[in-house]
Amino acid sequence: MTTPVAENVFDPRIFARGIPYASLRRLREDDPVSWQDEHEVGDWPAGPGFWAVTRYDDVRHVLRSPQDFSSSLGATQIRDPEPEDLPFIRRMILNMDPPEQVRLRTLVTGAFTRRRMEGFADAVAARAGRLLDAVAADGGCELTSQVTDDFPLQNLSDLLGVPGADRAALLRWTNRVIGYQDPEHAEAQTDEHGRPLNPRSPAALADMFGYADELAAAKRREPADDVMTALVRAEVHGESLTEAELRMFFFLLVIAGNDTVRSALPGGVLALLRHPRAYARLRADPSLLPGAIEEMLRWNPPVLTFRRTAARDLTLAGREIAAGDKVVVYHCSAHRDERRFADPDAFDIDRTPNEHLAFGQGPHLCLGAHFARLQMRVFFTEFLTRLPAVELDGEPRRLTSNFINGLTRLPLRW
């Protein structure tokens, strides 16, 4: 067994300053499954600690081995849920293991057909064009608040069938859940005793779940060609989604479906601005975009980490892991693993193969990956052709989070 390396890759405030690539590299080299203390951070209480998995092959193995590394035992966030919340949280497909996860995925797969996703391509392109045209004459913009916060939110609303008047609530819920570690986005909530609520607890999400019930009822009364209608109608062998499962699917789509693209777009723009040769090549030849988008996802994965729980005593990379231990995989480290990617710190839009893990692996491979890629392809096509060459106009601001790889400000000029 190697000697443990003292590198803190837990504290979300570290990630606000930038992904700690140097620390992650040292862990990959000397302590690829390292123990991390889980100290108190703001309203995040101290926890028992966890194993940080930093090499590509180990991350992939954990994600593909639900029988050993469970999504259900402790759910999929580093912070432990309240014990009384766990049964409800386990009704989300993200927090299930096979065979239950397979049953639910089979039920909903029909809602995410390629035909349905591609059917929104023209509307997505028109929206990207309108948002970029609205700032083009200004000589600059703050990209996140003026363009990329709104773009995936409106696309997702179309996909779900959320009325226009209700769409601002989706952004508020996303910020509440994703940004709870961040001082700019945190929305403090307390229980009846004045104690801080976990932002992912059912009590903190009561307004969101109430809206999901109303939307589902509306789709039953007036069906449409959208994902929420498909979900309320989904049926396999006479079985349909329960009310709780519908609520949790709405939560998953609104939060993950929105924030994945919301993080990927400014992250991709920043990657281009910091790599001007690649940016110039794409401006000259947008047909290179498919490979560039995959490299953006490797370079700037929207999700930094995901948690599993050891289902039994086992060994991983020489570490003895006990049943019940938290095991956290670091996508942001796996994507820079020299064992998998040649020259991993280079941004290479010609990289092939590019087997990144941005959309997961194994049974939890993202159902919305095709729609996310479609939005990125459309947005960057419009970004490259509607704006002149763009430059940074100040320092970006990163989201305070050890989960989402977000930018909250990206000032640009042209």
GILIN-V378631 format. One record per residue. RES is the residue in one small letter. PHI is phi as a letter, one per 40 degrees, with the letter a starting at -180 (* if undefined). Layout:
# GILIN-V378631
RES&PHI + RES&PHI
This chain:
# GILIN-V378631
m&* + t&c + t&c + p&d + v&b + a&c + e&b + n&c + v&b + f&b + d&d + p&c + r&c + i&c + f&c + a&c + r&c + g&h + i&d + p&c + y&c + a&c + s&c + l&c + r&c + r&c + l&c + r&d + e&c + d&b + d&a + p&c + v&b + s&b + w&c + q&b + d&c + e&b + h&c + e&c + v&b + g&f + d&c + w&c + p&c + a&d + g&b + p&c + g&g + f&a + w&c + a&c + v&b + t&b + r&c + y&d + d&c + d&c + v&c + r&c + h&c + v&c + l&c + r&c + s&b + p&c + q&c + d&b + f&b + s&c + s&c + s&c + l&d + g&b + a&g + t&b + q&b + i&d + r&c + d&c + p&c + e&c + p&d + e&c + d&c + l&d + p&d + f&c + i&c + r&c + r&c + m&c + i&d + l&c + n&b + m&b + d&b + p&d + p&c + e&c + q&c + v&c + r&d + l&c + r&c + t&c + l&c + v&b + t&d + g&c + a&c + f&b + t&c + r&d + r&c + r&c + m&c + e&c + g&c + f&c + a&c + d&c + a&c + v&c + a&c + a&c + r&c + a&d + g&c + r&c + l&c + l&c + d&c + a&c + v&b + a&d + a&c + d&c + g&g + g&i + c&a + e&c + l&c + t&c + s&c + q&c + v&b + t&c + d&c + d&c + f&d + p&c + l&c + q&c + n&c + l&c + s&c + d&d + l&c + l&c + g&g + v&c + p&c + g&d + a&c + d&c + r&c + a&c + a&c + l&c + l&c + r&c + w&c + t&c + n&c + r&c + v&c + i&c + g&c + y&c + q&c + d&c + p&c + e&c + h&b + a&c + e&b + a&c + q&b + t&b + d&c + e&c + h&b + g&g + r&c + p&d + l&c + n&c + p&c + r&b + s&c + p&d + a&c + a&c + l&b + a&d + d&c + m&c + f&c + g&c + y&c + a&d + d&c + e&c + l&c + a&c + a&c + a&c + k&c + r&c + r&c + e&b + p&c + a&a + d&c + d&a + v&c + m&c + t&c + a&c + l&c + v&c + r&c + a&d + e&a + v&b + h&f + g&g + e&b + s&b + l&c + t&c + e&d + a&c + e&c + l&c + r&d + m&c + f&c + f&c + f&d + l&c + l&c + v&c + i&c + a&c + g&c + n&c + d&c + t&d + v&c + r&d + s&c + a&c + l&c + p&c + g&c + g&c + v&c + l&c + a&c + l&c + l&c + r&c + h&b + p&c + r&c + a&c + y&c + a&c + r&c + l&c + r&c + a&c + d&a + p&c + s&c + l&c + l&d + p&d + g&c + a&c + i&c + e&c + e&c + m&d + l&c + r&c + w&c + n&b + p&c + p&d + v&b + l&c + t&a + f&a + r&b + r&b + t&b + a&c + a&c + r&a + d&c + l&a + t&b + l&b + a&f + g&g + r&c + e&c + i&b + a&c + a&d + g&g + d&c + k&c + v&b + v&b + v&c + y&b + h&d + c&c + s&c + a&d + h&c + r&b + d&c + e&c + r&c + r&b + f&b + a&c + d&f + p&c + d&c + a&c + f&c + d&b + i&c + d&c + r&d + t&a + p&c + n&b + e&c + h&c + l&b + a&c + f&b + g&g + q&a + g&g + p&c + h&b + l&d + c&c + l&c + g&c + a&d + h&c + f&c + a&c + r&c + l&d + q&c + m&c + r&d + v&c + f&c + f&c + t&c + e&c + f&c + l&c + t&b + r&c + l&b + p&c + a&d + v&b + e&b + l&c + d&b + g&h + e&c + p&c + r&b + r&c + l&c + t&c + s&a + n&b + f&b + i&b + n&c + g&b + l&b + t&c + r&a + l&a + p&c + l&b + r&a + w&a
